[in-house]
């Protein structure tokens, strides 16, 4: 039982050990916190750089697509403007009174001599107010045709202010074309018919063929109502469809002169789309897959991400290694401090630690104007007992006394210590002489009850309590308790004596 409880005595110093560990725990926490902050900081910087790179790639792609769309739009608009001049000339010349008085040959020269001609332009035709073909630039005697049911004819007949009209893609003279038409008015604004021309799909194929495009890139020419006029890659299932009618597509996504990143109305491939348009008839949309735009960025992101993972693992590994080493050093220093401040036999603090503690408590009591009490305890007849029963038995007695002291002194600020040989000291901050005397008596009675033979093991205790002033120091408190201890021994031992301060008169 005696040795089994020795660990309890050593455990009384856990408050001191815990405060001793705080510095090292704080160091480990600071190390871990700084490592985490470093990783987060570097990660934030890398993420910011990568996001800037991504935005840069997207902006470069957007500018490239915008230039491409503007170039295509300008080419189409330029050719359309030339062709429209021809349609205007025909419409204007047809209302001249003399035009119907000349021969067919002369009329062709007047109407079509300056008309724009190119391999992709269809022959200009004139239809009267009933939709019947009256003049054909390709023939002096054209075959009969009736276009009264065509969309462009009905639009011009119903609306005198339409101007140049672009039709939906259609099959015209065995070739897919886009028909352009203008209304012919008499001098009073009455409807006389329409002049019609066309641009074949071959024009767009040739135009797009001159461009260097990546797989997945798209070029779409749309009428202002979002009807697809031409698209690359070419798909007849899409040509002529109105994209505004697509159920999962919001036309507001792509406004005039704007861009949009995401899934388009035709296929599920996410693209960056850029829209350009300089006329009221059509606009051009160029698209490029986001995967293609961000291909280099993804590769760079993976490379930087791999480097960051390696650096993070290195920092984490180094931090754990240093934290473990700091922990080992903390334990080693705690062990060294324990060896330096703890009595190896009893587990109580040694005298050097006691002096340090009483000095600190004395300073604190001086600031707070509170008392400090000290017990000086000495084993009675210990030398004779040691000589009779041997040092091992004497050591057991000292351990037993230490257990009785530690069982009684349990406050965090109390400091029980082996003062030297068979002498013990107990620091009791904040206790008056009477309160300290009560503690002393509890210790004395426990020691007396612990031994089966009271004559074998008893203790004498000197009690002293002071409120620090500038005139006395803690050494005076120790001296007063020592004198009280001597008085207890002189009075017959196995008793507690209180030193009266400041006269130091002794009372039992």
LUMPA-504585 format. One line per 8 residues: their letters; for each residue x, y, z of C-alpha. Coordinates in Angstrom, 2 decimals. Example, Ala and Ser with C-alpha at 12.3 -4.5 7.8 and 13.67 -1.06 7.14 Angstrom:
// residues 2
as	12.30/-4.50/7.80 ~ 13.67/-1.06/7.14
***
This chain:
// residues 508
xxxxxxxx	0.00/0.00/0.00 ~ 2.82/2.34/0.89 ~ 4.67/2.09/-2.43 ~ 1.46/1.81/-4.45 ~ 0.47/5.30/-3.37 ~ 3.83/6.86/-4.12 ~ 2.63/7.66/-7.66 ~ -0.12/9.80/-6.09
xxxxxxxx	2.54/11.93/-4.45 ~ 4.32/12.44/-7.76 ~ 0.99/13.26/-9.38 ~ 0.53/16.24/-7.09 ~ 2.88/18.19/-9.35 ~ 0.70/17.92/-12.45 ~ -0.32/21.56/-12.20 ~ 3.31/22.61/-12.44
xxxxxxxx	3.98/20.15/-15.25 ~ 0.96/21.34/-17.18 ~ 2.11/24.94/-17.02 ~ 5.58/23.78/-18.07 ~ 4.15/22.05/-21.12 ~ 2.18/25.08/-22.25 ~ 5.21/26.73/-23.79 ~ 5.92/23.67/-25.91
xxxxxxxx	2.26/23.14/-26.76 ~ 2.10/26.76/-27.84 ~ 5.23/26.26/-29.95 ~ 3.69/23.21/-31.66 ~ 0.43/25.07/-32.26 ~ 2.29/28.06/-33.68 ~ 4.31/25.74/-35.94 ~ 1.19/23.97/-37.19
xxxxxxxx	-0.71/27.26/-37.58 ~ 2.16/28.86/-39.50 ~ 2.43/25.79/-41.75 ~ -1.30/25.84/-42.44 ~ -1.15/29.58/-43.11 ~ 1.79/29.05/-45.45 ~ 0.00/26.31/-47.38 ~ -3.20/28.36/-47.57
xxxxxxxx	-1.25/31.45/-48.62 ~ 0.65/29.67/-51.39 ~ -2.54/27.91/-52.48 ~ -4.42/31.21/-52.62 ~ -1.63/32.78/-54.67 ~ -1.53/29.83/-57.07 ~ -5.33/29.78/-57.40 ~ -5.33/33.53/-58.06
xxxxxxxx	-2.60/33.16/-60.69 ~ -4.39/30.23/-62.32 ~ -7.69/32.12/-62.41 ~ -5.93/35.10/-63.98 ~ -4.37/32.78/-66.55 ~ -7.78/31.26/-67.29 ~ -9.35/34.68/-67.70 ~ -6.45/35.64/-69.96
xxxxxxxx	-6.93/32.54/-72.13 ~ -10.67/33.19/-72.38 ~ -10.14/36.87/-73.20 ~ -7.56/36.03/-75.89 ~ -9.95/33.48/-77.39 ~ -12.81/35.96/-77.23 ~ -10.79/38.62/-79.06 ~ -9.70/36.08/-81.69
xxxxxxxx	-13.26/34.90/-82.24 ~ -14.51/38.48/-82.34 ~ -11.97/39.35/-85.04 ~ -12.95/36.22/-87.01 ~ -16.66/36.95/-86.72 ~ -16.14/40.60/-87.72 ~ -14.07/39.57/-90.74 ~ -16.70/37.09/-91.95
xxxxxxxx	-19.48/39.58/-91.35 ~ -17.62/42.29/-93.26 ~ -17.00/40.01/-96.26 ~ -20.64/38.94/-96.46 ~ -21.89/42.50/-95.94 ~ -19.59/43.86/-98.66 ~ -20.74/41.34/-101.25 ~ -24.35/41.77/-100.21
xxxxxxxx	-24.04/45.55/-100.58 ~ -22.69/45.16/-104.13 ~ -25.49/42.79/-105.03 ~ -28.07/45.07/-103.45 ~ -26.87/47.94/-105.67 ~ -27.71/45.81/-108.68 ~ -31.19/45.09/-107.29 ~ -31.73/48.79/-106.61
xxxxxxxx	-30.68/49.74/-110.16 ~ -33.08/47.20/-111.67 ~ -35.95/48.36/-109.43 ~ -35.30/52.03/-110.23 ~ -34.86/51.52/-113.98 ~ -38.03/49.46/-114.28 ~ -40.20/52.45/-113.36 ~ -38.74/54.56/-116.19
xxxxxxxx	-41.48/55.11/-118.82 ~ -39.11/54.46/-121.72 ~ -38.03/51.00/-120.46 ~ -41.08/49.30/-121.94 ~ -40.68/50.97/-125.35 ~ -37.26/49.51/-126.16 ~ -36.45/46.02/-127.39 ~ -35.74/43.16/-125.06
xxxxxxxx	-32.04/43.32/-125.89 ~ -31.78/47.02/-125.08 ~ -33.85/46.51/-121.91 ~ -31.41/43.82/-120.72 ~ -28.50/46.13/-121.34 ~ -30.16/48.92/-119.38 ~ -31.25/46.72/-116.50 ~ -28.39/44.27/-116.12
xxxxxxxx	-25.32/45.79/-117.79 ~ -23.97/47.07/-114.48 ~ -25.35/44.26/-112.33 ~ -22.89/42.50/-110.05 ~ -21.80/39.22/-111.54 ~ -19.94/36.42/-109.83 ~ -20.02/32.65/-109.95 ~ -21.87/32.52/-106.64
xxxxxxxx	-24.52/35.12/-107.59 ~ -27.76/33.91/-109.17 ~ -29.38/35.67/-112.14 ~ -31.61/38.60/-111.23 ~ -35.31/38.13/-111.95 ~ -38.30/40.45/-111.97 ~ -41.78/39.30/-110.96 ~ -44.85/41.40/-111.63
xxxxxxxx	-47.59/42.31/-109.19 ~ -49.20/38.89/-109.63 ~ -45.97/36.97/-108.95 ~ -45.43/36.05/-112.61 ~ -41.89/36.08/-113.98 ~ -41.58/38.96/-116.40 ~ -37.85/39.55/-116.84 ~ -34.89/37.19/-116.32
xxxxxxxx	-31.29/38.31/-116.60 ~ -30.37/34.80/-117.75 ~ -32.73/34.71/-120.73 ~ -34.56/37.01/-123.14 ~ -37.46/34.57/-123.23 ~ -37.68/32.98/-119.77 ~ -39.92/30.05/-119.01 ~ -43.07/30.92/-117.06
xxxxxxxx	-42.72/30.99/-113.24 ~ -45.14/31.90/-110.49 ~ -43.68/33.03/-107.16 ~ -46.78/34.57/-105.68 ~ -46.77/32.05/-102.83 ~ -43.16/32.70/-101.82 ~ -42.49/34.34/-98.49 ~ -40.47/37.20/-99.95
xxxxxxxx	-43.18/38.07/-102.49 ~ -45.92/38.16/-99.85 ~ -43.76/40.24/-97.51 ~ -43.06/42.91/-100.12 ~ -46.67/43.01/-101.31 ~ -47.92/43.53/-97.74 ~ -45.21/45.96/-96.53 ~ -43.94/48.79/-98.72
xxxxxxxx	-41.14/49.74/-96.28 ~ -39.35/46.41/-95.94 ~ -36.37/47.37/-98.11 ~ -33.92/44.60/-98.86 ~ -35.34/41.28/-97.68 ~ -33.39/38.08/-96.96 ~ -35.30/34.85/-97.35 ~ -34.89/31.53/-95.67
xxxxxxxx	-32.48/29.13/-97.40 ~ -34.19/27.43/-100.31 ~ -33.54/25.31/-103.39 ~ -33.36/27.74/-106.35 ~ -32.52/26.56/-109.85 ~ -31.05/23.29/-108.59 ~ -28.79/24.99/-106.02 ~ -29.32/25.87/-102.38
xxxxxxxx	-29.39/29.63/-102.15 ~ -30.48/32.59/-100.12 ~ -32.82/34.89/-101.98 ~ -32.55/38.69/-101.68 ~ -35.37/40.85/-102.97 ~ -36.61/44.42/-103.23 ~ -40.06/45.85/-103.88 ~ -40.83/47.70/-107.12
xxxxxxxx	-43.07/50.72/-106.60 ~ -44.79/52.98/-109.07 ~ -44.69/56.74/-108.77 ~ -47.54/56.66/-106.26 ~ -45.96/53.93/-104.16 ~ -48.16/51.23/-105.55 ~ -46.95/47.65/-105.76 ~ -45.63/46.69/-109.19
xxxxxxxx	-43.76/43.53/-108.26 ~ -40.37/42.45/-106.86 ~ -36.83/42.20/-108.15 ~ -35.11/39.04/-106.92 ~ -31.53/37.82/-106.74 ~ -29.74/35.03/-104.87 ~ -26.41/34.05/-103.35 ~ -25.61/30.36/-103.57
xxxxxxxx	-24.34/28.30/-100.61 ~ -21.14/27.77/-102.58 ~ -20.18/31.35/-101.67 ~ -20.26/30.50/-97.95 ~ -18.47/27.20/-98.48 ~ -15.68/28.98/-100.30 ~ -15.54/31.76/-97.71 ~ -15.38/29.36/-94.78
xxxxxxxx	-12.96/27.09/-96.64 ~ -10.36/29.85/-96.66 ~ -10.35/29.89/-92.86 ~ -8.20/27.71/-90.63 ~ -10.48/26.26/-87.99 ~ -9.88/23.75/-85.22 ~ -12.07/20.67/-84.77 ~ -15.24/21.66/-82.98
xxxxxxxx	-15.15/25.31/-84.11 ~ -18.42/26.60/-85.53 ~ -19.46/29.51/-87.75 ~ -23.14/30.34/-88.00 ~ -24.79/33.02/-90.14 ~ -28.27/33.88/-88.91 ~ -31.05/36.11/-90.04 ~ -32.12/38.74/-87.49
xxxxxxxx	-35.03/36.53/-86.42 ~ -32.36/33.87/-85.60 ~ -33.09/31.66/-88.60 ~ -29.92/29.77/-89.53 ~ -28.77/30.84/-93.01 ~ -25.50/28.91/-93.10 ~ -23.41/26.95/-90.66 ~ -20.01/25.32/-90.56
xxxxxxxx	-19.88/22.41/-90.08 ~ -22.62/22.22/-92.71 ~ -25.78/20.42/-91.61 ~ -29.02/20.58/-93.62 ~ -30.95/19.58/-90.49 ~ -29.95/22.90/-88.93 ~ -30.06/25.15/-92.00 ~ -33.34/27.09/-92.11
xxxxxxxx	-34.24/26.34/-88.46 ~ -35.11/29.20/-86.11 ~ -32.92/28.91/-82.98 ~ -35.24/31.22/-81.04 ~ -37.71/28.34/-80.97 ~ -35.31/25.95/-79.22 ~ -36.89/24.99/-75.84 ~ -33.66/24.94/-73.80
xxxxxxxx	-32.08/28.03/-75.33 ~ -32.56/31.62/-74.20 ~ -31.84/34.05/-77.09 ~ -30.91/36.70/-74.53 ~ -27.78/34.69/-73.74 ~ -26.07/36.08/-76.82 ~ -26.78/39.74/-77.39 ~ -25.47/41.88/-80.22
xxxxxxxx	-21.71/42.37/-79.94 ~ -21.58/40.12/-76.86 ~ -20.24/36.70/-75.92 ~ -21.53/33.65/-74.09 ~ -19.77/30.65/-72.57 ~ -21.74/27.45/-72.21 ~ -23.89/24.99/-74.12 ~ -25.40/26.39/-77.30
xxxxxxxx	-28.74/25.70/-78.97 ~ -27.47/23.15/-81.52 ~ -25.34/20.57/-79.71 ~ -24.29/19.82/-76.11 ~ -20.65/20.85/-76.51 ~ -19.80/23.82/-74.21 ~ -18.35/26.63/-76.31 ~ -17.39/30.25/-76.16
xxxxxxxx	-19.69/32.05/-78.60 ~ -19.05/35.56/-79.96 ~ -21.61/37.49/-81.99 ~ -20.86/40.18/-84.57 ~ -23.25/42.00/-86.90 ~ -23.09/45.19/-88.96 ~ -26.38/45.01/-90.91 ~ -30.03/44.72/-90.04
xxxxxxxx	-30.39/41.57/-92.16 ~ -28.08/39.04/-90.52 ~ -25.40/38.47/-87.90 ~ -22.50/36.05/-87.49 ~ -21.79/33.83/-84.47 ~ -18.45/32.08/-84.09 ~ -17.99/29.36/-81.48 ~ -14.98/27.54/-80.07
xxxxxxxx	-15.06/24.60/-77.62 ~ -14.11/25.62/-74.08 ~ -12.03/22.46/-73.82 ~ -9.93/23.64/-76.77 ~ -9.58/27.16/-75.34 ~ -8.55/25.88/-71.91 ~ -6.42/22.94/-73.11 ~ -3.09/24.62/-72.38
xxxxxxxx	-4.50/26.12/-69.20 ~ -5.62/22.70/-67.96 ~ -2.15/21.31/-68.64 ~ -0.53/24.18/-66.76 ~ -3.06/23.87/-63.93 ~ -2.26/20.17/-63.56 ~ 1.47/20.93/-63.51 ~ 1.15/23.68/-60.91
xxxxxxxx	-1.36/21.59/-58.94 ~ 1.07/18.67/-58.83 ~ 3.85/20.99/-57.65 ~ 1.54/22.42/-54.96 ~ 0.60/18.93/-53.78 ~ 4.27/17.98/-53.51 ~ 5.07/21.21/-51.65 ~ 2.06/20.73/-49.38
xxxxxxxx	3.09/17.17/-48.57 ~ 6.63/18.40/-47.91 ~ 5.38/21.16/-45.59 ~ 3.01/18.77/-43.80 ~ 5.71/16.14/-43.45 ~ 8.24/18.68/-42.19 ~ 5.68/20.13/-39.79 ~ 4.81/16.72/-38.38
xxxxxxxx	8.48/15.85/-38.04 ~ 9.28/19.13/-36.27 ~ 6.16/18.82/-34.09 ~ 7.24/15.32/-33.06 ~ 10.75/16.55/-32.32 ~ 9.39/19.47/-30.33 ~ 7.19/17.03/-28.42 ~ 10.16/14.80/-27.70
xxxxxxxx	12.20/17.77/-26.56 ~ 9.33/18.99/-24.39 ~ 9.07/15.56/-22.75 ~ 12.82/15.47/-22.25 ~ 12.85/18.90/-20.67 ~ 9.85/17.99/-18.51 ~ 11.73/14.91/-17.39 ~ 14.85/16.94/-16.68
xxxxxxxx	12.82/19.53/-14.80 ~ 11.10/16.77/-12.86 ~ 14.44/15.25/-11.96 ~ 15.78/18.68/-11.03 ~ 12.78/19.76/-8.93 ~ 11.39/16.48/-7.53 ~ 12.67/14.36/-4.71 ~ 13.24/10.91/-6.19
xxxxxxxx	12.30/9.03/-3.03 ~ 9.06/10.72/-1.95 ~ 7.86/12.26/-5.19 ~ 7.48/15.65/-3.50 ~ 9.24/18.81/-4.68 ~ 12.82/19.27/-3.52 ~ 14.14/22.24/-1.62 ~ 15.29/24.16/-4.70
xxxxxxxx	11.81/24.00/-6.18 ~ 10.30/24.92/-2.81 ~ 12.47/28.04/-2.60 ~ 11.40/29.05/-6.11 ~ 7.72/28.55/-5.29 ~ 7.78/30.41/-2.00 ~ 9.62/33.32/-3.61 ~ 6.92/33.59/-6.31
xxxxxxxx	4.07/33.26/-3.80 ~ 5.67/35.83/-1.53 ~ 5.81/38.37/-4.38 ~ 2.20/37.65/-5.29 ~ 1.08/37.98/-1.67 ~ 2.97/41.26/-1.41 ~ 0.98/42.65/-4.37 ~ -2.35/41.26/-3.15
xxxxxxxx	-1.81/41.88/0.57 ~ -2.70/38.26/1.42 ~ -1.08/35.94/3.99 ~ 1.40/33.14/3.29 ~ 1.68/30.16/5.63 ~ 4.44/27.56/5.95 ~ 4.57/24.23/7.76 ~ 7.94/22.80/8.79
xxxxxxxx	7.56/19.05/9.49 ~ 10.16/16.74/11.02 ~ 9.99/12.98/11.67 ~ 10.40/12.23/15.39 ~ 13.22/9.90/16.47 ~ 13.99/9.18/12.83 ~ 17.76/8.73/13.29 ~ 17.25/6.11/16.00
xxxxxxxx	14.63/4.33/13.89 ~ 16.91/4.39/10.87 ~ 19.85/3.01/12.85 ~ 17.68/0.26/14.35 ~ 15.74/-0.93/11.28 ~ 18.01/0.12/8.46 ~ 17.87/2.68/5.69 ~ 15.25/0.81/3.67
xxxxxxxx	12.79/0.90/6.55 ~ 13.68/4.55/7.13 ~ 12.94/5.31/3.50 ~ 9.52/3.66/3.82 ~ 8.77/5.93/6.77 ~ 9.69/9.01/4.76 ~ 7.49/7.86/1.86 ~ 4.60/7.25/4.25
xxxxxxxx	4.93/10.74/5.71 ~ 5.01/12.18/2.17 ~ 1.79/10.34/1.30 ~ 0.05/11.69/4.40 ~ 1.16/15.22/3.49 ~ 0.08/14.94/-0.16 ~ -3.29/13.44/0.83 ~ -3.93/16.51/2.97
xxxxxxxx	-2.45/19.27/0.82 ~ -4.51/19.30/-2.38 ~ -4.92/22.91/-3.48 ~ -3.34/23.95/-6.79 ~ -1.15/26.64/-5.22 ~ 0.09/24.49/-2.31 ~ 3.62/23.16/-2.50 ~ 4.62/20.17/-0.33
xxxxxxxx	8.36/19.46/-0.45 ~ 11.08/17.37/1.13 ~ 13.20/20.05/2.71 ~ 16.12/17.83/3.58 ~ 16.78/14.48/5.32 ~ 13.72/13.68/7.42 ~ 12.43/17.27/7.29 ~ 9.48/18.38/5.10
xxxxxxxx	8.04/21.79/4.30 ~ 4.57/22.78/3.05 ~ 3.76/26.14/1.44 ~ 0.14/27.22/1.99 ~ -0.61/30.52/0.20 ~ -3.55/32.56/1.50 ~ -3.98/30.74/4.84 ~ -3.94/32.38/8.23
xxxxxxxx	-2.05/30.86/11.16 ~ -5.21/29.17/12.53 ~ -6.10/27.69/9.12 ~ -2.53/26.49/8.63 ~ -2.56/24.98/12.14 ~ -5.69/23.00/11.20 ~ -3.91/21.58/8.14 ~ -0.87/20.74/10.27
xxxxxxxx	-2.97/18.82/12.74 ~ -4.63/16.79/9.98 ~ -1.19/15.81/8.67 ~ 0.09/14.96/12.14 ~ -2.93/12.77/12.96 ~ -2.72/10.97/9.59 ~ 0.93/10.13/10.22 ~ 0.11/8.97/13.74
xxxxxxxx	-2.74/6.75/12.46 ~ -0.71/5.44/9.53 ~ 1.76/3.58/11.74 ~ 0.56/0.59/13.79 ~ 2.92/1.62/16.59 ~ 2.67/5.38/17.36 ~ 6.11/5.23/18.97 ~ 7.64/4.31/15.66
xxxxxxxx	6.53/7.17/13.44 ~ 5.23/10.58/14.50 ~ 5.97/14.11/13.34 ~ 6.45/17.50/14.92 ~ 5.20/20.52/13.01 ~ 6.04/24.21/13.17 ~ 3.42/26.58/11.80 ~ 3.96/30.21/10.74
xxxxxxxx	1.83/32.67/8.73 ~ 2.69/36.22/7.62 ~ 1.24/38.94/5.41 ~ 4.30/40.24/3.52 ~ 5.53/43.75/4.22 ~ 8.59/45.63/3.15 ~ 10.26/44.93/6.49 ~ 10.29/41.12/6.28
xxxxxxxx	11.05/38.49/3.65 ~ 10.02/34.92/3.14 ~ 13.21/33.76/4.85 ~ 11.78/35.28/8.06 ~ 8.67/33.15/7.58 ~ 10.80/30.00/7.24 ~ 12.81/30.97/10.29 ~ 9.63/31.50/12.35
xxxxxxxx	8.25/28.10/11.29 ~ 11.62/26.49/12.12 ~ 11.57/27.97/15.62 ~ 8.04/26.71/16.09 ~ 9.23/23.24/15.01 ~ 12.04/23.32/17.55 ~ 9.53/24.34/20.20 ~ 7.30/21.37/19.27
xxxxxxxx	10.21/18.98/19.66 ~ 11.26/20.60/22.94 ~ 7.70/20.22/24.26 ~ 7.69/16.46/23.74 ~ 7.26/15.94/19.95 ~ 4.17/14.66/18.08 ~ 2.48/18.07/18.18 ~ 1.98/21.24/16.16
xxxxxxxx	3.14/24.65/17.35 ~ 2.19/28.04/15.92 ~ 4.75/30.83/15.78 ~ 3.24/34.16/16.98 ~ 4.22/36.97/14.59 ~ 6.03/39.33/14.91 ~ 7.16/38.71/18.54 ~ 7.72/35.04/17.61
xxxx	6.37/34.00/20.99 ~ 5.59/30.27/20.85 ~ 2.28/28.73/21.91 ~ 1.19/25.10/21.74
***
